[in-house]
Amino acid sequence: MSRVFLSKSTQIHNEYTGGSTEAIQMDAVVDLVPPLLRAEGHEVEVGEGKSWQEQVALGNKFMGATGRYYAIHSNAGGGDGTVAFYHSGSVAGKRMAERLYARVAPVSVGRDDGVKPNDGLGEINGPKSPACLIELEFHDNAAGAHDIRSRHSAYAHAIADGILDEVGRKPVAKPTVRLSCSKKNANRLEGYVLSGVTYPMARVILSYRRPGETLWRPWVELTANAAGGFSVGTRGYRVGTYRYRAMSPANVKLNFPIWRYGYAEVGILK
């Protein structure tokens, strides 16, 4: 897949309101990101340089011009919210900054300040590869500093999602789906179409399991009512919207979106 270099801030003297420093907090956030990227097949290195110059040199050594360089910082100077920067001459860098900002900005507590070109930053014009720099939130106000200190995982997941939006994710394999009913019926599984002869007041459980798993996960429960229709309730997983239809005419299909996995069709037979 892609090579990704994560440059965490080295600014140990930038103090946080309420305690800690930028370097310490960015270290805590960034160190949670690599496993999320490696799980999608990417090669990741976290820079351990003592200055931004060392970080750029490490990034260039790791991937040359073939990867993506992400500098992760927190901000100061009397504002609030997220801002991201890129080199004005880099189309890829701008796209990286936009995608990263789109994920991080909703997580931060401030008002946010957009995505901007900045050709004067060493971590943007120094890397041989496309690069961007993001300031997660301002650490010189109490709300921003507290938010970063208390929500390392939220920021890390947002950063990972923003990077994966750029470098890509593994194709998602479809799960196995099964249908079970509390009353004897003729349900059967045909690819992604579940068909079953149902009865009034029967409980029909639609479950799934991901590739490589052995545990069936409850997904939705369908309860046949006396009128011959179905009501739908979730079982711990987000289902999204659903359509309700009566069981007449025969072979009516109900489509239920499975989170991240596409659609399953439940065929209702008279």
N, C-alpha and C positions, 0 to 999 in steps of 0.2 A: 504494500500500500504506500503510504507517504512517510516521510521523515519529518518529525516535529521537534523543534527546540523550544523549551520553555525557559525563559529568562526571568527569574524572580528578582525583585528589587534587592539591591545590596545596600540600601540607604539605612544603615544601622543607627544613624544619629537623628533620623526624622522621628520625633516623638509623637505618640498618640495621646490625645486627650483622655485622661483617665488611666494611662499606663500602657506600656509596651512601645514598640517601634515598628516602623514600616517593614524593615527587613525581617523581623521576627514573625510578623503577621502574614506577610506574603509567602514566607517559607512554609507556614502552616497551611495556607490555602493551596499553593502550587503543588506541594507534595502529595495531595489527594488526587491530582488530575491524571498522572501517567497511567494508573491501572485502568481508568475509564477509556483512555485512548488505545492502550495496548489490547484491551478486550475486543476492539474493532479491527485489530490487525496492523496497527501503525507502530513504527519504530520511534521511540520517544527518548529524549535526553533532557534532563533538568540541569541547567547551568549552576555550577557551584563557585563561580568566580567571585573575587573580592571587589570588583568594580564593574561598571557597565562595559568598559573597554575589554576586560577579561571575558565577560559574557559573550560579547560579539565575536571575539577570537575563538572561543569554544564552539559557538554556533557554526561559524564558518568552517572549522575543522571537522565538525560532526557531519555536516551535510552540504557544504559548499553552496552552490546556487540551486540545488535540486529540491530543497525542502521548504518549510514554513517556519518563520521565526516569530515567536510571540513573547512580548515583554509585558510582565504583569506587575503593576504598581498600585499604590494608593496615593491620593492627592492631598494637597495642602494649599492654603492661600485664601481661605475665607469663603469657600463655596460649599456646594453639596451635590451629590449625584455622580453619575458615571460619564466619562468622556473617553473617546478613542481617537487615535491618531494614525496617519499613514503618510507615505511619501507621495507628493503630488504627481510624480512621474510613474507611479506604480499602480497599474490597473488591478493586479492581483492583491497588492497591499491594501488598496481601498476596499476591495471585496472582503478580504479577511477582517478588516476593522468593522465593516458594516455587519457582518454576520456575528462577530463576537459581541459587539455592542447590543445587537438585537436580543441576545440571550441574557447578558449581564444587567443591562439597564433596568429591566422589570424587577430584578432581584434587589437592587440597591434601594436605600430608603430616601435618597434625595431626589431633586427635580430633574437631573440629568442634563447634559449639555451637548449631545450629538456626536457626530463623527466628522473629524476635521483634518485637512492636510497640514503637515508640519515637517518641513524639510530641515529643521535645525536640530532634531533629536538624534543623538548618536546611535541609539538602538533602532532607528528607522533607516538612516542613511548608511550605517556601517555594515550591516549584514549583506552578504552576497545574494542571499535568497530573498524573496518577498517577505516583508515584515510589517508588523503593526504593534502599537503600544496601547494598552488600556489602563486607565486610572479607575479602579473599581468604585471608589467612594472617597470622600474627603475624611481624613483622619484627624483634622484639627478642629472638628466640632464633636460634641459629646455623642450625638445620635449616630453619626457616621462611624466614629471609632468603635462605639459599642456594637454596632451592627456587624462590622467586620470581625471583631474579636469573638462574637457569639455565634456566627453563622459561617464558619469555614466551609462546611460541606455544601451549603447552598451555593456559595460563590464558586466552589470547585466544580460542581455539576453544571452550573451555567457556563463556565469557561469551557469545559469539555464539550458541551453541546454546541457552543459557538464554533469551536475548532472542527468538530465532526461535521458541522454543516458545510464547512469548507473542504475538508480532505476526504469526506465520505465515510459511510458505514458499511459493514458487511451486509450482503443480502439477507433479509430476514426469512428464515425457513418457516413454512406453514406448520402450525401445530396439528396434532391429531385431535379430532373432535369426536365425542361420543354422546349418545342420547340414551337416557334411562327413564323409565316411567314407573310410578308406584302401583299401577295396575297392568295386568297382562295385556300386551299389545303386539303389534307386528312391526315394531320399529326396526329400521335397518339403516346402515350407513353406506352411502354410495358417493364416494369421493367427498365433496364438500356439501352434498345435499343430504339432509337428515329427514327421513320420511317415517311416519308412524301413525298407526290407527290408534286414536285416543278415545278417552271416555270422559264424560262430565265429571268434574271434580278431581280428575287425575293430576298428580304432581309430576311434571316432566322436567328433569334436570339436564341441562346442556353443560357439559364439562369439556375442558381441553387440557392438554399437556404439551409443553414445549419439546422440541427435539432433544433427545438425550435424557429426558426426565422420566421418572417412573410414577410420580405422584399426579393423580388427576386433580385439577383445580376447578372447583365449581365456578361456573361463569354466569349463567342465568337460570332462573326457575320459571317455568311456564305452567300456569295453573288453568286447566280447562274448567270453564264454568258451566252452569246449567244451560246457558243459552248457546253453548257450543262454540264459544270464543276462547281467547287466551288473554290472561293478564301476565305482565312481565315484571320480575323483580331481580335486582342485582344480588350477587353473592360475593361481595368483597372486591370485585373488579369493576372498573368503570366500563359501562356498556355504551353510553352515549344515547342517542335517540333511537326509538324503535317505532315500528308501525303495528297497529292493532287491526286485525281483520277477523271476521267470523269464519267458521270452518265451512262456509258454503259460498261459492261452489267448491267442488272437490279440487284438490291439488293446488289450492291457494298457497303461496309462499310468503313467509315472513322473513325479512332481511334484518339481521342484527349485526351491526359493526363490532368486530372484535378489536380491542385496543391494540394498535400497531400491527395487527396480523391480517387485515383485510375483512372479508365478509364470510359468514356462513349462512346458508339458506336452510330454513326449517320448513319442510314441505308438510302440509296438513292434509291428510286423506280422510274422506268420509268412510 
